């Protein structure tokens, strides 16, 4: 089926260009990285925040994350509107017409670059199987809305010594990391400078190390609840009178960083090795 659309004019055209522009893409990418860090931190370390100052900081982080999630969700929906909901229509056509026995061919680099331009608003091609480019990944942000709902519901949950089901749903915020992997409008990694490339590499290394640290911390929390020995018994202060999420994360990040980089002094090691 063909969808008849008219070219936007005036304020609508300016708004659409801004929504699909490089500046908003950069903001959304930064918000996605903050959401990735905040969601994993809250899941793995919130139960260890027993000091008053740390509880206040955890509450402030949740408040900031909730506010940025509202802005992120609104911008993501507006970007779909700026694309005339084309990714949604393309997905529906794909699901209706795809042949499981037919191999899906990949586009060449030149074709992908051509798709970076503003989408055509005229009639669609005769082929019912619409092509999905990287902008169709905006649909992933729709699934991330479930994490926003879970974050709101968590405010009414009772405190627990382990992550609650609503906190586990926060992991859907990790879907937003696609914005770091997908190319932004006007960006080209082939012509970026040395220091910018190094900054991109260090940021990726930090995110990966942070994720490993949160996994280590979460494993220690589960083992502590089961009264089993863990690597963080002393370094993470899990058995102290007032547990500290700051000490826990510092130890976990240190352990993860020298494990990832294959260097370290060996002063913190797995307890069962």
C-alpha positions as CSV (number, residue, x, y, z in Angstrom):
1,X,0.0,0.0,0.0
2,X,1.2,3.5,-0.7
3,X,1.1,6.3,1.8
4,X,0.4,9.7,0.5
5,X,2.2,12.4,2.4
6,X,2.8,16.1,1.8
7,X,6.1,17.9,2.4
8,X,6.1,19.8,5.7
9,X,6.5,23.6,5.5
10,X,7.2,26.4,7.9
11,X,7.6,25.6,11.6
12,X,6.9,21.9,11.1
13,X,9.8,21.6,8.6
14,X,12.1,23.4,11.0
15,X,11.0,21.3,13.9
16,X,11.5,18.1,11.9
17,X,15.0,19.1,10.9
18,X,15.9,19.8,14.5
19,X,14.5,16.5,15.7
20,X,16.5,14.6,13.1
21,X,19.6,16.8,13.5
22,X,23.0,16.2,14.9
23,X,22.6,18.3,18.1
24,X,19.6,16.4,19.4
25,X,21.2,13.1,18.4
26,X,24.2,14.0,20.6
27,X,21.9,14.9,23.6
28,X,20.0,11.7,23.2
29,X,23.2,9.7,23.0
30,X,24.5,11.2,26.3
31,X,21.1,10.6,28.0
32,X,21.2,7.0,26.8
33,X,24.7,6.6,28.4
34,X,23.5,8.1,31.6
35,X,20.5,5.8,31.7
36,X,22.8,2.8,31.1
37,X,25.0,3.8,34.0
38,X,22.2,4.8,36.4
39,X,20.1,1.7,35.7
40,X,22.9,-0.8,36.3
41,X,24.1,1.1,39.4
42,X,20.6,1.1,41.0
43,X,20.0,-2.5,40.3
44,X,23.3,-3.8,41.7
45,X,24.1,-1.3,44.5
46,X,20.9,0.3,45.8
47,X,20.4,-2.5,48.4
48,X,23.8,-1.8,49.9
49,X,23.2,1.9,50.3
50,X,22.6,2.0,54.1
51,X,24.4,5.2,55.1
52,X,22.1,8.3,55.2
53,X,24.2,10.3,52.8
54,X,24.3,7.4,50.3
55,X,20.6,6.9,50.5
56,X,20.0,10.6,49.7
57,X,22.4,10.4,46.8
58,X,20.6,7.3,45.5
59,X,17.3,9.0,45.7
60,X,18.7,12.1,43.9
61,X,20.1,9.9,41.1
62,X,16.7,8.2,40.7
63,X,15.0,11.5,40.5
64,X,17.4,12.8,37.9
65,X,17.1,9.6,35.9
66,X,13.3,9.7,36.1
67,X,13.3,13.3,34.7
68,X,15.8,12.5,31.9
69,X,13.7,9.4,31.0
70,X,10.6,11.6,30.5
71,X,12.6,13.9,28.2
72,X,14.2,11.0,26.4
73,X,10.9,9.2,25.8
74,X,9.3,12.4,24.6
75,X,12.1,13.1,22.1
76,X,12.1,9.5,20.9
77,X,8.4,9.7,20.1
78,X,8.8,13.1,18.4
79,X,11.6,11.7,16.3
80,X,9.2,8.9,15.1
81,X,6.7,11.7,14.3
82,X,9.4,13.6,12.4
83,X,9.9,10.5,10.3
84,X,6.2,10.3,9.6
85,X,6.1,7.1,11.7
86,X,7.9,5.4,8.7
87,X,9.8,2.9,10.9
88,X,6.5,1.7,12.4
89,X,4.9,1.2,8.9
90,X,8.1,-0.4,7.7
91,X,8.1,-2.9,10.6
92,X,4.4,-3.7,10.0
93,X,5.0,-4.3,6.3
94,X,8.1,-6.4,7.2
95,X,6.2,-8.6,9.6
96,X,3.3,-9.1,7.2
97,X,5.3,-9.8,4.0
98,X,8.7,-11.3,5.1
99,X,9.3,-14.9,3.9
100,X,11.2,-17.0,6.5
101,X,12.8,-19.0,3.7
102,X,14.0,-16.0,1.8
103,X,17.4,-14.6,2.7
104,X,17.4,-10.9,3.5
105,X,20.0,-9.2,1.5
106,X,22.2,-6.4,3.1
107,X,22.6,-3.0,1.6
108,X,26.0,-1.7,0.4
109,X,27.7,1.1,2.2
110,X,26.7,3.6,-0.4
111,X,23.1,2.6,-0.1
112,X,23.3,3.0,3.7
113,X,24.7,6.5,3.3
114,X,21.9,7.4,0.9
115,X,19.3,6.3,3.5
116,X,20.9,8.8,5.9
117,X,19.2,11.6,4.0
118,X,15.6,12.7,4.8
119,X,13.2,10.0,3.9
120,X,11.1,10.4,0.8
121,X,7.5,11.4,1.6
122,X,6.0,10.2,-1.7
123,X,4.6,6.9,-2.6
124,X,6.5,3.8,-1.4
125,X,8.3,1.5,-3.7
126,X,6.3,-1.3,-5.3
127,X,8.2,-3.9,-3.2
128,X,6.1,-4.5,-0.2
129,X,9.1,-5.5,1.9
130,X,10.2,-2.0,3.0
131,X,13.9,-1.6,3.7
132,X,14.8,-0.8,7.4
133,X,17.8,1.4,7.9
134,X,19.5,2.4,11.2
135,X,16.7,4.9,11.9
136,X,14.3,2.0,12.4
137,X,16.2,1.4,15.6
138,X,14.1,4.2,17.0
139,X,11.5,1.4,17.6
140,X,13.8,0.1,20.4
141,X,13.0,3.2,22.4
142,X,9.4,2.2,22.4
143,X,10.3,-1.0,24.3
144,X,12.4,1.1,26.7
145,X,9.2,2.8,27.8
146,X,8.5,-0.4,29.8
147,X,11.6,0.5,31.9
148,X,10.2,4.0,32.6
149,X,6.9,2.5,33.8
150,X,8.8,0.0,36.0
151,X,10.8,2.9,37.4
152,X,7.6,4.7,38.4
153,X,6.1,1.6,40.0
154,X,9.3,1.0,42.0
155,X,8.6,4.1,43.9
156,X,5.7,2.3,45.6
157,X,7.6,-1.0,46.3
158,X,8.7,-2.0,49.8
159,X,12.5,-2.0,50.6
160,X,14.2,-5.3,50.0
161,X,17.6,-6.8,50.6
162,X,17.6,-8.0,46.9
163,X,16.7,-6.3,43.6
164,X,12.9,-6.2,43.1
165,X,11.1,-7.3,39.9
166,X,10.6,-3.7,38.9
167,X,14.3,-3.0,39.3
168,X,15.1,-5.9,37.0
169,X,12.9,-4.3,34.3
170,X,15.1,-1.3,34.5
171,X,17.6,-3.3,32.5
172,X,15.5,-2.5,29.5
173,X,17.2,0.9,29.7
174,X,20.2,-0.9,28.3
175,X,18.4,-1.0,24.9
176,X,19.1,2.7,24.6
177,X,22.8,1.9,24.1
178,X,22.0,1.5,20.4
179,X,22.4,5.2,20.1
180,X,26.1,4.9,20.8
181,X,26.5,2.2,18.2
182,X,24.3,3.7,15.4
183,X,25.8,6.5,13.3
184,X,24.5,10.0,14.1
185,X,23.5,12.5,11.4
186,X,26.6,14.1,9.9
187,X,29.0,11.9,12.0
188,X,31.8,10.0,10.2
189,X,34.3,8.0,12.2
190,X,36.5,7.8,9.1
191,X,37.5,11.5,9.5
192,X,37.4,12.0,13.2
193,X,40.6,13.2,15.0
194,X,43.0,11.2,17.1
195,X,41.9,12.6,20.4
196,X,38.2,12.2,19.6
197,X,38.8,8.6,18.7
198,X,40.7,8.0,21.9
199,X,37.9,9.6,23.9
200,X,35.4,7.3,22.2
201,X,37.6,4.3,23.0
202,X,38.0,5.3,26.6
203,X,34.3,5.9,27.0
204,X,33.5,2.5,25.6
205,X,36.1,0.9,27.9
206,X,34.6,2.6,30.9
207,X,31.1,1.5,30.1
208,X,32.2,-2.1,29.7
209,X,34.2,-2.0,32.9
210,X,31.3,-0.4,34.7
211,X,28.9,-3.2,33.5
212,X,31.4,-5.9,34.7
213,X,31.7,-4.1,38.1
214,X,27.9,-4.1,38.5
215,X,27.7,-7.8,37.6
216,X,30.4,-8.5,40.2
217,X,28.6,-6.5,42.8
218,X,25.3,-8.1,42.1
219,X,26.8,-11.5,42.4
220,X,28.2,-10.6,45.7
221,X,24.9,-9.3,46.9
222,X,23.1,-12.6,46.0
223,X,25.8,-14.7,47.7
224,X,25.7,-12.6,50.8
225,X,21.9,-13.0,51.0
226,X,22.6,-16.8,50.8
227,X,25.3,-16.5,53.6
228,X,27.9,-17.6,51.2
229,X,31.5,-16.2,51.1
230,X,32.2,-13.7,48.3
231,X,35.1,-11.7,47.0
232,X,33.6,-8.5,48.6
233,X,33.3,-9.7,52.1
234,X,35.9,-7.3,53.3
235,X,36.6,-4.9,50.4
236,X,32.9,-4.3,49.8
237,X,31.9,-4.0,53.5
238,X,29.0,-6.3,53.0
239,X,29.2,-7.6,56.5
240,X,29.8,-4.3,58.2
241,X,27.3,-2.8,60.6
242,X,26.4,-0.1,58.0
243,X,26.9,-1.2,54.4
244,X,28.4,1.3,52.0
245,X,27.5,1.2,48.3
246,X,30.4,3.6,47.6
247,X,32.9,1.1,49.0
248,X,31.2,-1.7,47.3
249,X,31.3,0.0,43.9
250,X,34.9,1.2,44.3
251,X,36.1,-2.4,45.1
252,X,34.0,-3.9,42.3
253,X,35.2,-1.3,39.7
254,X,38.8,-1.8,40.8
255,X,38.5,-5.6,40.5
256,X,36.7,-5.3,37.1
257,X,39.2,-2.7,35.7
258,X,42.3,-4.7,36.3
259,X,40.6,-7.9,35.2
260,X,39.5,-6.2,31.9
261,X,42.9,-4.7,31.3
262,X,44.8,-7.8,32.5
263,X,46.9,-5.8,35.0
264,X,46.7,-5.4,38.8
265,X,48.3,-6.2,42.1
266,X,46.2,-9.2,43.0
267,X,45.2,-7.7,46.3
268,X,41.5,-8.4,45.6
269,X,40.8,-11.9,44.2
270,X,37.9,-14.3,43.9
271,X,37.2,-15.9,47.3
272,X,36.7,-19.4,45.8
273,X,39.9,-19.5,43.6
